[in-house]
């Protein structure tokens, strides 16, 4: 399974502050556009975000990130980190 570009619309940004943070991390990796916050959500913003996800460069970055993620062993790393807590 390949990683695909991601689009995040932050509907509950006041209650769940991690949504804008995670959306920005997605954008920083180049695998999706910056998050769209609820008050700036409109058809133009959504269309622009979809266009960004459709770019060849965005899809290539998502594929490359997915390949890197498959090399990781997240469960093992998580157990190792927790063992030191």
N, C-alpha and C positions, 0 to 999 in steps of 0.2 A: 504494500500500500504506500502510495506517495503522499507526502505532505503537500497540501494545496494552499494557495494564498488565503489569508484570513482577513475577515472584515468584522470589526467589533463596533456595535452601536450601544452606547452606555445609557440605558434607560434609567438605571437606579444609581447614578453617579453620586448622589448625596448620601445614600445609605451604604453603598458598596464601593468604597474608594479604590478597591483593587481593580475595578473594571477599567478606568482610565489609565491606570498604571500598566496593566497587562496589554491594553491596546497600544500604548506608546512603546512598550517593549517589542511588540509585533512589528510596529513601524520602524523601530530602530534596527531590527534585523533585516528590514527590506522585504519581508514576506507579506506585507499588507499595508494599507494606508493608515494614517493616524486615526485614532478612534473618533467616532462622531458622537458628540454629546447630545443629549436629548433636545436641549434648547436650540441647537444648530442643525437639527435633523430636518431635511427637506429633500425633495426629489432631486435637486441639483447635486447636493452633497452625496446622496446615495449613488447617483449615476457616476459621479467622479470617482467614488470609491470603487465601484464595479470596474470602471475603466482601468484604474490602477491595478486591480487584481488580474485583469486580462492581459496586461503587458507581458511580453515574453521575458523581460528581465526579472519581473516579480515571480513568475512561474519557475524560472531557472533557480532563483534564490531559494524558493520554497522547496524545490526538489533537492538542492544541495543541503539545506538544513535538515530535511528528512533523512538523508543518507547519513549525516553526522549523528543524528539522534539515534538511529538504529544501531550505531556502534557502541552506544552507552549501555550500561547495565544499571538502570535507575534504582531497582530494588536493592541490589547489592550496595550501591553507594549510599542509599538512604539508611540501610541497616548499619553501615559503618559509621556514618555521621551520628546516628542516634546512640550508638554504643559508647561514644565519647561524651554524651550529655550528662 
